[in-house]
Amino acid sequence: MQYEKEMSTGNIASLKVKWMTSCEYELTLISRLKGDSIKPDGHNFIEEIKNQPVIKVSITTVTKDYYIFTARKDSIDYPYSDTVWILK
């Protein structure tokens, strides 16, 4: 599982990770926890996600301080690339 937190909203996404090769994996969105929608009983609203397209991720560059990835989704015409910094 991979968890991603959007710092501006507090939303947290849960994603299933399936490694295809040592540098390629697929992400499937499983659920989203809404950070700003706390119910009266103190629990957050969890949105279950179904039939979402798979995100295909390729790690293209690796260094001791960061790695660069490119992500693609069938429903989007252009890839998304970014850098992930490794915290020590």
Summary of the structure (lengths in Angstrom):
residues: 88
radius of gyration: 15.1
end to end distance: 21.4
largest distance: 46.5
contacts: 182
relative contact order: 0.17
helix: 0%
strand: 64%
